[in-house]
Amino acid sequence: MEIIRASEIGAYVYCARAWWLNRVVEIEPEGRERRAQGTLLHTQHGHTVTFSQMLLLLAIGLFFAGVALAVISMLP
């Protein structure tokens, strides 16, 4: 019994002919290098987004710390 992965079902729904060529005839689609480069760029972008979210959280934390210090300094 052959196992068909969920990603293969998605590939089949997108283009049955391409799925057949890849799965049955074992012909790889062109552009493997471009897809690998795109995957790398998406990974790098994901790291950039994660880093910017961390900086935003740090900025919010520093803002509230500054507000708390300002309030404390105004207390008698």
C-alpha positions in Angstrom: 0.0 0.0 0.0 1.4 3.4 -1.0 1.2 6.3 1.3 0.0 9.6 -0.2 0.9 12.6 1.8 -1.4 15.6 2.4 1.0 17.8 0.4 0.6 15.5 -2.5 -3.1 15.8 -2.4 -2.6 19.6 -2.5 -0.3 19.2 -5.4 -2.8 17.0 -7.2 -5.7 19.4 -6.6 -3.5 22.3 -7.9 -2.4 20.4 -11.0 -3.2 16.7 -11.5 -0.9 16.5 -14.5 2.1 17.9 -12.6 1.4 15.5 -9.7 1.3 12.5 -12.1 4.5 13.6 -13.9 6.3 13.9 -10.6 4.8 10.8 -8.8 4.4 8.3 -11.6 6.9 9.3 -14.3 9.3 10.7 -11.8 10.0 13.9 -13.7 11.1 16.8 -11.4 9.6 20.2 -12.2 12.0 22.9 -13.3 13.1 25.7 -11.1 14.4 23.7 -8.1 17.1 26.3 -7.5 14.6 29.1 -7.6 12.3 27.4 -5.2 15.3 26.7 -2.8 16.3 30.4 -3.0 12.7 31.4 -2.3 12.5 29.1 0.7 15.7 30.6 2.0 14.4 34.1 1.5 11.2 33.3 3.2 13.1 31.8 6.2 15.3 34.9 6.5 12.2 37.1 6.3 10.6 35.1 9.0 13.6 35.6 11.3 13.5 39.3 10.5 9.8 39.5 11.5 10.4 37.5 14.7 13.3 39.9 15.6 11.2 43.0 14.9 8.3 41.6 17.1 10.8 41.0 19.9 12.1 44.6 19.6 8.5 45.9 19.7 7.8 44.0 22.9 11.0 45.4 24.4 10.0 48.9 23.4 6.6 48.5 25.0 8.1 47.1 28.1 10.6 50.0 28.3 7.8 52.5 27.7 5.8 51.1 30.7 8.9 51.0 32.8 9.5 54.7 32.0 5.9 55.6 32.8 6.2 53.7 36.1 9.4 55.5 37.0 7.9 58.8 36.2 4.9 58.1 38.4 7.1 56.9 41.2 9.3 60.0 41.0 6.2 62.2 41.4 5.2 60.5 44.7 6.0 62.4 47.8 
